[in-house]
Amino acid sequence: MAARRVVSNPLALAVLACLREKPMHPYEMATTMRSRGKEHSIKLNYGSLYTVVDNLAKHQLIEAGEAHREGRRPERTVYYLTAAGRTELEGWMSELLAVPVKEYPRFEAALSLLPVLAPEHVAALLRDRESALSKEITSWHAQLQADHGLPRLFLLELEYHLAMREAELSWVRGLLTEFGNGTFPGLDGWRRWQATGEPPPEFVELAAHQDAGRQEGAGPD
């Protein structure tokens, strides 16, 4: 079971990881993350970063050191990782790597509501997605090739992203094939539903069966 984190923003995890290397001020944290391409995996903007740093300091996971000035730049406060912060970092990382959790991708949400669109419209939209995925995969392969000199340890998130996108592309293509050759189950009923506004009896029966099952599972109040 996932632990409740006092600061749960993934950007906080990246801050703790940066300070695990050495003390840094927030601007250096941001430039370090960007130089390593972490913005592709973790949403990064300066406003959020300073809020996260303040929250981590409030919970004593990091602590402020002396402020330093470089040339004419304004003073910047350097932060250090505390013992509690190191424990939090290691525990959080262990949980993320070992414990699968339910996430809510937007594409999955759209798939759950697919009957609101006509099958032909869905197929056209999925072909657009297929094209976009193909271009993205080509771009990421080029990036991986450009970073080929880096140790694989620092490219694993890119490998994972590519594997997920390639699996999605394969699945989308399979679905399009089923739409195209008419082997997708219930396709005719779905078309009639869109044309008449009346769901097929088998769909109504299935929905009623699912609703009854949920009510039985809920039990008495």
Residue pairs with C-beta under 8 A, 6 or more apart in sequence:
1 99
2 95
2 99
2 101
3 91
3 92
3 95
5 12
5 88
5 92
6 55
6 59
6 61
6 88
7 52
7 55
7 56
7 59
7 61
9 48
9 52
9 55
10 42
10 43
11 42
11 43
11 44
11 48
11 49
11 52
12 52
12 55
12 56
13 42
13 89
13 92
13 93
13 96
14 29
14 33
14 38
14 42
14 44
15 29
15 49
15 52
15 53
15 56
15 62
16 56
16 61
16 62
16 81
16 85
16 86
16 88
16 89
16 92
17 89
18 24
18 28
18 29
18 32
18 33
19 29
19 62
19 79
19 80
19 81
19 85
20 81
20 86
20 89
23 65
23 78
23 79
23 80
23 81
24 32
24 78
24 79
25 68
25 76
25 77
25 78
25 79
26 46
26 49
26 50
26 53
26 76
26 77
26 79
27 76
28 76
29 49
29 53
30 44
30 46
30 49
33 39
33 42
33 44
34 44
36 154
37 158
38 44
40 157
40 158
40 161
41 157
41 161
53 62
53 79
56 62
56 79
56 85
57 63
57 64
57 79
59 84
60 82
60 84
60 85
61 81
61 82
61 84
61 85
61 88
62 79
62 80
62 81
62 82
62 85
63 79
63 80
63 82
64 77
64 78
64 79
64 80
65 77
65 78
65 79
65 80
66 77
66 78
67 75
67 76
67 77
67 78
68 75
68 76
68 78
69 75
69 76
70 76
81 89
107 168
114 122
115 190
115 193
117 125
117 194
118 191
118 194
119 179
119 184
119 187
119 190
119 191
119 194
122 179
123 176
123 179
123 180
126 172
126 175
126 176
126 179
127 176
129 172
130 169
130 172
130 173
130 176
133 165
133 168
133 169
133 172
134 169
136 165
137 162
137 165
137 166
137 169
140 158
140 161
140 162
140 165
141 162
143 158
144 155
144 158
144 159
144 162
147 154
147 155
147 158
152 159
175 184
177 183
178 184
179 187
186 200
186 202
186 203
189 199
189 200
189 202
189 203
192 198
192 200
193 199
193 200
193 203
199 207
